[in-house]
């Protein structure tokens, strides 16, 4: 059980770590040679120029303006200065709404913390119950919790009333925020620039036809059923093997460039490498010649695979991207059932081209349900077996509990400094380490399930991670921690007394979660802004791979918001705040610091660093809302369970009303706002189409859409398209080039990308 001293030691370690990260960031960000690492967003937009292009040679590497060192904290107010409408234009609605999740946390927990410290902390502190219970492990912090209130006391009315206040306030803030976000989304969609996904629908499970190819069948179906609105289509190819060959050649080309650069810097020595894995073993050969030959060999394999993809009917999947002449036509198709058989001609809105996860488009539709069933079973076992390391972490959280079971360790761990570090810092960092690989595993599982957009993969992975954190980190920490701490007492008491002991022990886990918040939410967020790994990788690439300005831009790694990891982590803090607000309010200031610090840091990163991989128009917000509601219901149920063990029989029916009201509130919000995140109103589509026809009457939409959904490995090809009768073709203001070729052009050593063409 962590004491006040242990928490102070943990706070000191994490505050010093966070301060060190921030000072390092403040120094590194103003150095000219790091400019592309800490401001890549502005370089990608073509607004910022490198400070190394002019001035003395020393100034190209080191900032000699000492005034900037004095103002090294100015990044914080600068991050808050950009107004939200400008932020949406600059970074997109997804990024702006993501920031509002932290703001939502502040809106909820700052008023709750004020009320809790004004009312519940004095009520708990003056209870003085823990002093009268023998053989119970507790600390001074636990005296601020509900565990310190005597059983059957009228003081519990304060907790019941505050539970109602906290619930109503949380629901009010959630409703207002849901309304704001849905309005922003509709406005964003109405005012967004023209994008291919506004006109395009993904059609899957196209039935086979003995007389027509997939392309002919798709064209015939939509010409018949959508005659006034169908425009064009792009069938889906299984080009996964070809994509792997392209990536392999790019990797080989990077190694070729690296060794060529080394040789140019030292012409006396030809670089050598080994032919085995990562060049660690195998035959020693001339590196430049070896990678040159490997590139040529891979290019030949790539050309053969391209020819196979284009000529083999088995490479054509029963799916297509179908584009329409108007947004209204696309909306009707995407949001309706196409045939009497609900399993054929399945339509959905196409992701924007950069959001498409092409690998999964090649998965046969009939496999998807089997894949998802298998991954559901795998997730269950992963969640279950991960309880073992969680239980181990909890054993580190209580030295008193360890001493009861392993008394021979007592001389070692009783030293003050060792004890404080173990209890105040080690449990949080140990749990953090255990969770490092988990997001990658969960993302891989989501990819196996077959989802076809990066945004949906992020949302599904976030859902899995949230479930994992809920079951293992939260419930696992409480259950295993409570059982371990009270092991001696459980063994020497009647079974009827065990639930009461657990009810008293659950609030005591606040000390463990405080240490975790400081490790993950303070030092972890400060490490995010330092960008140590991208910093090192940029300078390595800049030294060994960069030859041109275009190479330097590609060496930048702006990154993006890792929604599948960061959003579930935020939800854990929402859950902890809601659960412990009526039970152990001392946790709330640590959570408020996390939300405040994260709001500033991620606003800075979104403005200056991150380049989002996709734009979904804040489609993730219903998930955010639902998870906060889940956390609120869990807090109410746990409070009800805690009060039921403290001889407060009237509390159960009173608290039982709250989950019912919360579920009812969620259904109201779902019915009122969720449709804005699922469907596109036909009225809005018609308004936007009408405005477009009025402002751009000669727009050649077919030319705009014809290559939008071509697989990336086929990009850059000039297609040999058959003549198309189109009155818009003669518009001299619009490029109508439709030349193409049914051949392939093999890449050379100097050009790692190869091109082929396909056409429908």
Secondary structure, 3 states (H helix, E strand, C coil): CCCHHHHHHHHHHHHHHHHHHHHHHHHHCCCHHHHHHHCHHHHHCCCCCCCCCCCCCHHHCCCCCHHHHHCCCHHHHHHHHCCHHHHHHHHCHHHHHHHHHHHHHHHHHHHHHHHHHHHHHHHHHCCCCHHHCCCCCCCHHHHHCHHHCCCCCCCHHHHHHHHHHHHHHHHHHHHHHHHHHHHHHHHHHHHCCCCHHHCEEEEECCCCCCCCCHHHHHHHHHHHHCCCCEEEEEEEECCHHHHHHHHHHHHHHHHHHHHHHHHHHCCCCCCEEECCHHHCCCCEEEHHHHHHHHHHHHHHHHHHHHHHHHHCHHHEEEEEEEEECCHHHHHHHHCCCCCCCCCCCEEEECCCHHHECHHHHHCCHHHHHHHHHHHHHHHHHHHHHCHHHHHHHHHHCCHHHHHHHCHHHHHHHCCHHHHHHHHHHHHHHHHHHHCCCHHHHHHHHHHHHCCCEHHHHHHHHHHHHHHHHHHHHHHHHHHHHHHHHCHHHHHCCCHHHHHHHHHHHHHHHHHHHHHHHHHHHHHHHHHHHHCHHHHHHHHHHHHHCCCCHHHHHHHCCCCCCCHHHHHHHHHHHHHHHHHHHCCCHHHHHHHHHHHHHHHHHHHHHHHHCCCCCCCCCCCCHHHHHHHHHHHHHHHHHHHHHHHHCCCCHHHHHHHHHHHHHHHHHHHHHHHHHHHHHCCCCHHHHHHHHHHHHHHCCCCCHHHHHCCCCCCHHHCCCCCCCCCCCCHHHHCCCCCCCCCCCCCEECCCCCCCCCEECCCC
